[in-house]
Amino acid sequence: MATAWGMKVRLRPGMCKWMTAGRGIIHQEMPKGDASGRMHGFQLWANLPASLKMTVPRYQEVKKAEIPQITDDDGTEVRLVCGKFWGKTGPVDGIAADPIYLDVTVPPGRRKTLPVETTRHAFAYVFAGSGKFCNASGPLAVPTEPVGWADVKPPTDAANRSLVLFDRGDEVMVQAEEEGVRFLLVSASRWKSPWLGMVPSS
C-alpha cells in the first residue's frame, strides 16, 4: 500500500493497518496473493461523528507481534486488535467510535460467552468453521463478488462468510460446531450520524 505522504507499507500475514481519513487521504492498495492469487484479509469502515469529519488524517501500522493474543482456560483464543478486553489493550488507539475489535477462535464443541457492553452495537463475522450464536439475528451469508445480493438466502447456521448482528445485551454466546469456529467480533459506540459512501466512477 502507498499513501500520498510517500509512505509505502507491505502488509504481511497477521498485520493490521488503520487509517483515519478525516479531511482526506489518498492511498493506493496493490494486493498480491499467493501463487494462485488468493489472499485473506478484511476491511472495516467506521463512521466519524460530524464534529470530527475534517480531522487530521492519521495512519497506524501494527505488526503481528504487537497484537496481543489471549488464550482462555478452555482453549478459546482472542487476538485483540483494538480496545480493551480480558484485561488487555489492543495496539490501535485514538479511534472515535471506540471500537473493540477481536479475532476469536473457539475450539470444536465448546460453548463460549464473551462480554459486550450494552451501550454498543456489535456484530460477528464468521470466516472459518461454523457455530450457533444465541439471541442473535439469523446469519446472513456474505456473497463473493460473482454472486448478487438478491440471490443470497440466510443460512441456518453461521458458517464461513456469515454475518451475525446483535441487539442490546451484555454478552455474546456461541456454540462451536465440530470443526470449531473463528470469527471477528466487533463492537463500537452507538451514535446517529449520517454517512456517505463514495467510490470511483467507472
TORFIGU-813571 format. One record per residue (C-alpha): residue in three letters; residue number from 0; x negated, z negated, y. Coordinates in nm, 4 decimals, always signed. Layout:
BEGIN
{ala,NUM,{X,Z,Y}}
...
***
This chain:
BEGIN
{met,0,{+0.0000,+0.0000,+0.0000}}
{ala,1,{-0.1202,+0.0805,+0.3541}}
{thr,2,{+0.0097,-0.0517,+0.6883}}
{ala,3,{-0.0051,+0.0641,+1.0484}}
{trp,4,{-0.2562,-0.2174,+1.1097}}
{gly,5,{-0.5094,-0.0313,+0.8984}}
{met,6,{-0.4682,-0.2762,+0.6117}}
{lys,7,{-0.4935,-0.1406,+0.2587}}
{val,8,{-0.3895,-0.3526,-0.0369}}
{arg,9,{-0.3977,-0.2746,-0.4065}}
{leu,10,{-0.1271,-0.4701,-0.5850}}
{arg,11,{-0.2332,-0.5862,-0.9283}}
{pro,12,{-0.0197,-0.7381,-1.2074}}
{gly,13,{+0.1288,-1.0720,-1.1096}}
{met,14,{+0.0620,-1.0331,-0.7367}}
{cys,15,{+0.3131,-1.0604,-0.4536}}
{lys,16,{+0.3273,-0.9193,-0.1021}}
{trp,17,{+0.5769,-1.0406,+0.1559}}
{met,18,{+0.6359,-0.8518,+0.4789}}
{thr,19,{+0.8421,-0.9747,+0.7721}}
{ala,20,{+0.9332,-0.6546,+0.9548}}
{gly,21,{+1.0582,-0.8201,+1.2748}}
{arg,22,{+1.0338,-0.5798,+1.5672}}
{gly,23,{+0.8769,-0.3163,+1.3460}}
{ile,24,{+0.6024,-0.2414,+1.0987}}
{ile,25,{+0.5055,+0.0916,+0.9468}}
{his,26,{+0.3818,+0.0871,+0.5917}}
{gln,27,{+0.3391,+0.3265,+0.3027}}
{glu,28,{+0.3760,+0.2442,-0.0637}}
{met,29,{+0.1873,+0.4542,-0.3169}}
{pro,30,{+0.2854,+0.3187,-0.6596}}
{lys,31,{+0.0719,+0.4085,-0.9572}}
{gly,32,{+0.1898,+0.3129,-1.3035}}
{asp,33,{+0.0232,+0.3082,-1.6407}}
{ala,34,{-0.0843,+0.6165,-1.8345}}
{ser,35,{+0.2825,+0.7111,-1.8726}}
{gly,36,{+0.3608,+0.6493,-1.5062}}
{arg,37,{+0.5560,+0.3295,-1.5769}}
{met,38,{+0.5371,+0.0191,-1.3620}}
{his,39,{+0.7178,-0.3138,-1.3454}}
{gly,40,{+0.7993,-0.4743,-1.0119}}
{phe,41,{+1.0691,-0.5934,-0.7745}}
{gln,42,{+1.1616,-0.5533,-0.4094}}
{leu,43,{+1.3796,-0.8138,-0.2399}}
{trp,44,{+1.5122,-0.7642,+0.1131}}
{ala,45,{+1.6088,-1.0789,+0.3084}}
{asn,46,{+1.8033,-1.0667,+0.6337}}
{leu,47,{+1.6719,-1.2187,+0.9560}}
{pro,48,{+1.9054,-1.4144,+1.1849}}
{ala,49,{+1.9911,-1.2408,+1.5122}}
{ser,50,{+1.7567,-1.4681,+1.7076}}
{leu,51,{+1.4571,-1.3501,+1.5037}}
{lys,52,{+1.5271,-0.9769,+1.4730}}
{met,53,{+1.2463,-0.8977,+1.7198}}
{thr,54,{+0.9948,-1.1481,+1.5876}}
{val,55,{+0.6271,-1.0569,+1.5496}}
{pro,56,{+0.5673,-0.8672,+1.2220}}
{arg,57,{+0.3848,-1.0615,+0.9527}}
{tyr,58,{+0.2254,-0.9828,+0.6185}}
{gln,59,{+0.1434,-1.2217,+0.3347}}
{glu,60,{-0.0601,-1.1242,+0.0305}}
{val,61,{-0.0527,-1.3569,-0.2701}}
{lys,62,{-0.2772,-1.3187,-0.5727}}
{lys,63,{-0.1556,-1.4046,-0.9224}}
{ala,64,{-0.3760,-1.7160,-0.9454}}
{glu,65,{-0.2198,-1.8533,-0.6237}}
{ile,66,{+0.1325,-1.8611,-0.7706}}
{pro,67,{+0.1983,-2.1973,-0.9376}}
{gln,68,{+0.3156,-2.1819,-1.2986}}
{ile,69,{+0.5058,-2.4853,-1.4216}}
{thr,70,{+0.5809,-2.5486,-1.7896}}
{asp,71,{+0.8564,-2.7968,-1.8772}}
{asp,72,{+0.8643,-3.0098,-2.1926}}
{asp,73,{+1.0975,-2.7663,-2.3724}}
{gly,74,{+0.8653,-2.4707,-2.3107}}
{thr,75,{+1.0534,-2.3275,-2.0115}}
{glu,76,{+0.8078,-2.1632,-1.7725}}
{val,77,{+0.8605,-2.1159,-1.3993}}
{arg,78,{+0.6399,-1.9158,-1.1639}}
{leu,79,{+0.7064,-2.0330,-0.8090}}
{val,80,{+0.6610,-1.7562,-0.5517}}
{cys,81,{+0.8353,-1.9165,-0.2554}}
{gly,82,{+0.9961,-2.2510,-0.1690}}
{lys,83,{+0.9833,-2.5908,-0.3371}}
{phe,84,{+1.0755,-2.6559,-0.6997}}
{trp,85,{+0.9973,-2.9285,-0.9545}}
{gly,86,{+0.7576,-3.0963,-0.7116}}
{lys,87,{+0.5549,-2.7818,-0.6379}}
{thr,88,{+0.5442,-2.5475,-0.3383}}
{gly,89,{+0.5103,-2.1696,-0.3577}}
{pro,90,{+0.2423,-1.9831,-0.1579}}
{val,91,{+0.4781,-1.7662,+0.0530}}
{asp,92,{+0.5836,-1.9616,+0.3620}}
{gly,93,{+0.7460,-1.9342,+0.7043}}
{ile,94,{+1.0454,-1.7261,+0.5877}}
{ala,95,{+1.3608,-1.7619,+0.7994}}
{ala,96,{+1.6043,-1.7605,+0.5072}}
{asp,97,{+1.4103,-2.0475,+0.3463}}
{pro,98,{+1.4234,-1.8810,+0.0040}}
{ile,99,{+1.3366,-2.0351,-0.3300}}
{tyr,100,{+1.2054,-1.7504,-0.5458}}
{leu,101,{+1.1484,-1.8291,-0.9142}}
{asp,102,{+1.0352,-1.6268,-1.2153}}
{val,103,{+1.1889,-1.8183,-1.5086}}
{thr,104,{+1.1255,-1.7810,-1.8819}}
{val,105,{+1.3463,-1.9790,-2.1225}}
{pro,106,{+1.2365,-1.9858,-2.4902}}
{pro,107,{+1.4629,-1.8479,-2.7664}}
{gly,108,{+1.7737,-2.0539,-2.8373}}
{arg,109,{+1.7102,-2.3037,-2.5572}}
{arg,110,{+1.9706,-2.4175,-2.3053}}
{lys,111,{+1.8270,-2.4900,-1.9636}}
{thr,112,{+1.9722,-2.6394,-1.6455}}
{leu,113,{+1.7989,-2.5588,-1.3166}}
{pro,114,{+1.8833,-2.7281,-0.9847}}
{val,115,{+2.0178,-2.5265,-0.6904}}
{glu,116,{+2.1254,-2.6800,-0.3584}}
{thr,117,{+2.4960,-2.6441,-0.2795}}
{thr,118,{+2.4141,-2.5082,+0.0686}}
{arg,119,{+2.2559,-2.1933,-0.0762}}
{his,120,{+2.3549,-1.8510,-0.2028}}
{ala,121,{+2.1999,-1.7852,-0.5434}}
{phe,122,{+2.1648,-1.5036,-0.7950}}
{ala,123,{+1.9783,-1.4336,-1.1176}}
{tyr,124,{+1.8340,-1.1005,-1.2235}}
{val,125,{+1.7503,-1.0689,-1.5936}}
{phe,126,{+1.4584,-0.8407,-1.6757}}
{ala,127,{+1.3635,-0.9412,-2.0308}}
{gly,128,{+1.5607,-1.0747,-2.3250}}
{ser,129,{+1.9174,-1.1951,-2.2768}}
{gly,130,{+2.1210,-1.5080,-2.2213}}
{lys,131,{+2.4522,-1.6512,-2.1051}}
{phe,132,{+2.4978,-1.8166,-1.7659}}
{cys,133,{+2.7616,-2.0863,-1.7288}}
{asn,134,{+3.0148,-2.0761,-1.4408}}
{ala,135,{+2.8771,-1.7511,-1.3001}}
{ser,136,{+3.0098,-1.4046,-1.2290}}
{gly,137,{+3.0334,-1.1539,-1.5079}}
{pro,138,{+2.6890,-0.9900,-1.5450}}
{leu,139,{+2.6661,-0.6651,-1.3517}}
{ala,140,{+2.4482,-0.4023,-1.5131}}
{val,141,{+2.1928,-0.2636,-1.2692}}
{pro,142,{+2.1569,+0.1091,-1.3395}}
{thr,143,{+1.8375,+0.3066,-1.3471}}
{glu,144,{+1.8079,+0.5927,-1.0977}}
{pro,145,{+1.9738,+0.8689,-1.3061}}
{val,146,{+2.2887,+0.6556,-1.3533}}
{gly,147,{+2.5616,+0.6339,-1.0893}}
{trp,148,{+2.7182,+0.3004,-0.9920}}
{ala,149,{+3.0627,+0.4309,-1.0768}}
{asp,150,{+2.9532,+0.4850,-1.4383}}
{val,151,{+2.8416,+0.1262,-1.4926}}
{lys,152,{+3.0592,-0.1243,-1.6787}}
{pro,153,{+2.9927,-0.5005,-1.6712}}
{pro,154,{+2.8247,-0.6137,-1.9958}}
{thr,155,{+2.9429,-0.9168,-2.1905}}
{asp,156,{+2.6045,-1.0891,-2.1895}}
{ala,157,{+2.3358,-1.0983,-1.9217}}
{ala,158,{+2.0821,-0.8699,-2.0843}}
{asn,159,{+1.7905,-0.6714,-1.9424}}
{arg,160,{+1.8671,-0.5288,-1.5934}}
{ser,161,{+2.1688,-0.7548,-1.5375}}
{leu,162,{+2.2534,-0.9252,-1.2085}}
{val,163,{+2.4449,-1.2551,-1.2091}}
{leu,164,{+2.5969,-1.4129,-0.8956}}
{phe,165,{+2.6693,-1.7827,-0.8500}}
{asp,166,{+2.9264,-1.9654,-0.6378}}
{arg,167,{+2.8674,-2.3056,-0.4755}}
{gly,168,{+2.7224,-2.5631,-0.7130}}
{asp,169,{+2.4208,-2.7851,-0.7643}}
{glu,170,{+2.2802,-2.6302,-1.0818}}
{val,171,{+2.2478,-2.3152,-1.2899}}
{met,172,{+2.2820,-2.3381,-1.6687}}
{val,173,{+2.1555,-2.0660,-1.9004}}
{gln,174,{+2.1658,-2.0355,-2.2783}}
{ala,175,{+1.8838,-1.8143,-2.4051}}
{glu,176,{+1.9580,-1.5759,-2.6905}}
{glu,177,{+1.7362,-1.5275,-2.9970}}
{glu,178,{+1.4649,-1.3329,-2.8097}}
{gly,179,{+1.4596,-1.5726,-2.5131}}
{val,180,{+1.5368,-1.4730,-2.1576}}
{arg,181,{+1.3301,-1.4066,-1.8466}}
{phe,182,{+1.4900,-1.3747,-1.5063}}
{leu,183,{+1.4407,-1.4096,-1.1351}}
{leu,184,{+1.6357,-1.6996,-0.9855}}
{val,185,{+1.6608,-1.6644,-0.6091}}
{ser,186,{+1.8472,-1.8825,-0.3621}}
{ala,187,{+1.8472,-1.8910,+0.0179}}
{ser,188,{+2.0206,-2.0393,+0.3193}}
{arg,189,{+2.3725,-1.9265,+0.3998}}
{trp,190,{+2.4431,-1.7588,+0.7324}}
{lys,191,{+2.6826,-1.4931,+0.8521}}
{ser,192,{+2.4656,-1.2428,+1.0309}}
{pro,193,{+2.5219,-0.8642,+1.0415}}
{trp,194,{+2.2612,-0.6399,+0.8868}}
{leu,195,{+2.1820,-0.2708,+0.8977}}
{gly,196,{+2.0065,-0.0788,+0.6233}}
{met,197,{+1.8010,+0.2220,+0.7288}}
{val,198,{+1.6405,+0.4849,+0.5081}}
{pro,199,{+1.4570,+0.8087,+0.5949}}
{ser,200,{+1.6808,+1.1132,+0.6095}}
{ser,201,{+1.6171,+1.3892,+0.3602}}
***
